[in-house]
Amino acid sequence: MSANLERLVEIALRDVLDPEIGRSVVDLGLVYAIHAAPDGSVAITMTTTTRGCPLAGFLKEAVGFAAGAVEGVTAVTVTLTYEPAWEPAMIAAE
């Protein structure tokens, strides 16, 4: 179930767009990890395009909201990290 829940969360996160770039946080490579526990709690590790990104709070909140709306998710923790640093090569091909 947890692998399936992780996939459903990833799909939901495709609706979270970076307002500056206009592409999803998933396509941009900003989501580093999604871990779902058997109890439905989900931990997401993500980054932003720059360390001082003024949209970091907005993106973190939007990711948490989108993940929390997935059926079966009981709790969401979103952690921002800057290791490894994001780079444009992480963007998925169109």
PyRosetta script that sets phi, psi and omega in degrees:
from pyrosetta import init, pose_from_sequence

init()
pose = pose_from_sequence("MSANLERLVEIALRDVLDPEIGRSVVDLGLVYAIHAAPDGSVAITMTTTTRGCPLAGFLKEAVGFAAGAVEGVTAVTVTLTYEPAWEPAMIAAE")
pose.set_psi(1, -40.2)
pose.set_omega(1, -173.8)
pose.set_phi(2, -65.6)
pose.set_psi(2, -36.3)
pose.set_omega(2, 177.9)
pose.set_phi(3, -65.9)
pose.set_psi(3, -39.3)
pose.set_omega(3, 177.9)
pose.set_phi(4, -65.4)
pose.set_psi(4, -42.3)
pose.set_omega(4, 179.0)
pose.set_phi(5, -63.5)
pose.set_psi(5, -39.9)
pose.set_omega(5, 177.0)
pose.set_phi(6, -60.1)
pose.set_psi(6, -41.6)
pose.set_omega(6, 179.0)
pose.set_phi(7, -65.2)
pose.set_psi(7, -42.9)
pose.set_omega(7, 178.7)
pose.set_phi(8, -63.2)
pose.set_psi(8, -38.1)
pose.set_omega(8, 177.2)
pose.set_phi(9, -66.0)
pose.set_psi(9, -43.1)
pose.set_omega(9, 178.5)
pose.set_phi(10, -58.6)
pose.set_psi(10, -43.4)
pose.set_omega(10, 178.9)
pose.set_phi(11, -61.6)
pose.set_psi(11, -43.9)
pose.set_omega(11, 179.6)
pose.set_phi(12, -62.4)
pose.set_psi(12, -36.1)
pose.set_omega(12, -177.9)
pose.set_phi(13, -70.9)
pose.set_psi(13, -15.9)
pose.set_omega(13, 176.0)
pose.set_phi(14, -66.4)
pose.set_psi(14, -16.0)
pose.set_omega(14, 177.1)
pose.set_phi(15, -86.8)
pose.set_psi(15, -7.1)
pose.set_omega(15, 179.0)
pose.set_phi(16, -90.3)
pose.set_psi(16, 111.1)
pose.set_omega(16, -176.6)
pose.set_phi(17, -100.1)
pose.set_psi(17, 141.3)
pose.set_omega(17, 170.6)
pose.set_phi(18, -73.5)
pose.set_psi(18, 117.4)
pose.set_omega(18, -174.8)
pose.set_phi(19, -60.7)
pose.set_psi(19, -29.3)
pose.set_omega(19, -178.1)
pose.set_phi(20, -78.6)
pose.set_psi(20, -36.8)
pose.set_omega(20, -173.9)
pose.set_phi(21, -100.8)
pose.set_psi(21, -25.7)
pose.set_omega(21, 177.6)
pose.set_phi(22, 77.5)
pose.set_psi(22, 17.8)
pose.set_omega(22, 175.8)
pose.set_phi(23, -121.1)
pose.set_psi(23, 159.9)
pose.set_omega(23, -176.4)
pose.set_phi(24, -68.9)
pose.set_psi(24, 154.2)
pose.set_omega(24, 178.6)
pose.set_phi(25, -62.3)
pose.set_psi(25, -27.9)
pose.set_omega(25, 177.9)
pose.set_phi(26, -71.0)
pose.set_psi(26, -49.8)
pose.set_omega(26, -179.1)
pose.set_phi(27, -62.5)
pose.set_psi(27, -31.4)
pose.set_omega(27, 180.0)
pose.set_phi(28, -77.3)
pose.set_psi(28, -9.8)
pose.set_omega(28, -179.4)
pose.set_phi(29, 79.5)
pose.set_psi(29, 20.0)
pose.set_omega(29, -178.3)
pose.set_phi(30, -81.1)
pose.set_psi(30, -19.3)
pose.set_omega(30, 178.6)
pose.set_phi(31, -92.9)
pose.set_psi(31, 112.8)
pose.set_omega(31, -177.7)
pose.set_phi(32, -87.0)
pose.set_psi(32, -34.4)
pose.set_omega(32, -176.2)
pose.set_phi(33, -157.3)
pose.set_psi(33, 145.2)
pose.set_omega(33, 172.6)
pose.set_phi(34, -131.1)
pose.set_psi(34, 119.0)
pose.set_omega(34, 179.7)
pose.set_phi(35, -123.5)
pose.set_psi(35, 122.0)
pose.set_omega(35, 177.1)
pose.set_phi(36, -108.6)
pose.set_psi(36, 132.3)
pose.set_omega(36, 177.0)
pose.set_phi(37, -90.4)
pose.set_psi(37, 160.8)
pose.set_omega(37, 179.6)
pose.set_phi(38, -56.5)
pose.set_psi(38, -26.9)
pose.set_omega(38, -179.6)
pose.set_phi(39, -81.7)
pose.set_psi(39, 1.1)
pose.set_omega(39, 178.2)
pose.set_phi(40, 93.1)
pose.set_psi(40, -1.9)
pose.set_omega(40, 176.7)
pose.set_phi(41, -76.6)
pose.set_psi(41, 139.9)
pose.set_omega(41, -175.0)
pose.set_phi(42, -123.0)
pose.set_psi(42, 133.1)
pose.set_omega(42, 175.5)
pose.set_phi(43, -114.3)
pose.set_psi(43, 125.4)
pose.set_omega(43, -179.3)
pose.set_phi(44, -118.0)
pose.set_psi(44, 130.5)
pose.set_omega(44, 174.7)
pose.set_phi(45, -110.6)
pose.set_psi(45, 126.4)
pose.set_omega(45, -177.3)
pose.set_phi(46, -142.9)
pose.set_psi(46, 173.4)
pose.set_omega(46, 178.1)
pose.set_phi(47, -136.2)
pose.set_psi(47, -177.6)
pose.set_omega(47, 172.5)
pose.set_phi(48, -125.9)
pose.set_psi(48, 168.0)
pose.set_omega(48, -175.7)
pose.set_phi(49, -65.8)
pose.set_psi(49, -29.3)
pose.set_omega(49, 176.2)
pose.set_phi(50, -136.7)
pose.set_psi(50, 152.7)
pose.set_omega(50, -176.5)
pose.set_phi(51, -60.6)
pose.set_psi(51, -38.8)
pose.set_omega(51, -177.6)
pose.set_phi(52, -96.0)
pose.set_psi(52, 25.1)
pose.set_omega(52, -175.4)
pose.set_phi(53, -54.9)
pose.set_psi(53, 121.6)
pose.set_omega(53, 179.8)
pose.set_phi(54, -67.6)
pose.set_psi(54, -14.8)
pose.set_omega(54, -179.1)
pose.set_phi(55, -96.0)
pose.set_psi(55, 5.1)
pose.set_omega(55, -176.0)
pose.set_phi(56, -55.1)
pose.set_psi(56, -47.3)
pose.set_omega(56, -179.5)
pose.set_phi(57, -63.3)
pose.set_psi(57, -43.4)
pose.set_omega(57, 178.5)
pose.set_phi(58, -61.1)
pose.set_psi(58, -48.1)
pose.set_omega(58, -178.3)
pose.set_phi(59, -64.1)
pose.set_psi(59, -42.4)
pose.set_omega(59, 179.7)
pose.set_phi(60, -61.4)
pose.set_psi(60, -44.7)
pose.set_omega(60, 179.6)
pose.set_phi(61, -65.8)
pose.set_psi(61, -42.6)
pose.set_omega(61, -179.4)
pose.set_phi(62, -64.6)
pose.set_psi(62, -40.0)
pose.set_omega(62, 178.0)
pose.set_phi(63, -64.3)
pose.set_psi(63, -44.4)
pose.set_omega(63, 178.8)
pose.set_phi(64, -62.5)
pose.set_psi(64, -41.2)
pose.set_omega(64, 179.7)
pose.set_phi(65, -65.5)
pose.set_psi(65, -46.5)
pose.set_omega(65, -178.9)
pose.set_phi(66, -63.1)
pose.set_psi(66, -43.2)
pose.set_omega(66, 179.8)
pose.set_phi(67, -65.9)
pose.set_psi(67, -40.3)
pose.set_omega(67, -178.6)
pose.set_phi(68, -66.4)
pose.set_psi(68, -21.4)
pose.set_omega(68, -179.4)
pose.set_phi(69, -81.8)
pose.set_psi(69, -9.1)
pose.set_omega(69, -179.4)
pose.set_phi(70, -74.3)
pose.set_psi(70, 132.3)
pose.set_omega(70, 179.2)
pose.set_phi(71, -60.2)
pose.set_psi(71, 129.7)
pose.set_omega(71, 180.0)
pose.set_phi(72, 101.0)
pose.set_psi(72, -15.6)
pose.set_omega(72, 178.4)
pose.set_phi(73, -81.9)
pose.set_psi(73, 125.7)
pose.set_omega(73, -178.0)
pose.set_phi(74, -101.6)
pose.set_psi(74, -25.7)
pose.set_omega(74, -179.8)
pose.set_phi(75, -159.3)
pose.set_psi(75, 151.3)
pose.set_omega(75, -179.7)
pose.set_phi(76, -132.8)
pose.set_psi(76, 133.3)
pose.set_omega(76, 171.7)
pose.set_phi(77, -121.9)
pose.set_psi(77, 124.6)
pose.set_omega(77, 178.3)
pose.set_phi(78, -113.4)
pose.set_psi(78, 124.1)
pose.set_omega(78, -179.7)
pose.set_phi(79, -115.7)
pose.set_psi(79, 129.5)
pose.set_omega(79, 175.5)
pose.set_phi(80, -90.2)
pose.set_psi(80, 137.3)
pose.set_omega(80, 175.9)
pose.set_phi(81, -137.4)
pose.set_psi(81, 156.8)
pose.set_omega(81, 176.1)
pose.set_phi(82, -124.0)
pose.set_psi(82, 19.4)
pose.set_omega(82, 175.4)
pose.set_phi(83, -124.8)
pose.set_psi(83, 117.3)
pose.set_omega(83, -5.1)
pose.set_phi(84, -73.7)
pose.set_psi(84, 156.9)
pose.set_omega(84, 178.3)
pose.set_phi(85, -65.8)
pose.set_psi(85, 140.8)
pose.set_omega(85, 178.4)
pose.set_phi(86, -70.0)
pose.set_psi(86, 145.9)
pose.set_omega(86, 174.2)
pose.set_phi(87, -143.0)
pose.set_psi(87, 154.2)
pose.set_omega(87, -177.1)
pose.set_phi(88, -54.8)
pose.set_psi(88, -24.5)
pose.set_omega(88, 179.7)
pose.set_phi(89, -64.6)
pose.set_psi(89, -14.9)
pose.set_omega(89, -179.1)
pose.set_phi(90, -80.5)
pose.set_psi(90, -9.8)
pose.set_omega(90, -179.9)
pose.set_phi(91, -70.6)
pose.set_psi(91, 131.7)
pose.set_omega(91, 178.6)
pose.set_phi(92, -67.1)
pose.set_psi(92, 146.3)
pose.set_omega(92, 176.4)
pose.set_phi(93, -64.5)
pose.set_psi(93, 147.4)
pose.set_omega(93, -179.2)
pose.set_phi(94, -61.5)
pose.dump_pdb("model.pdb")
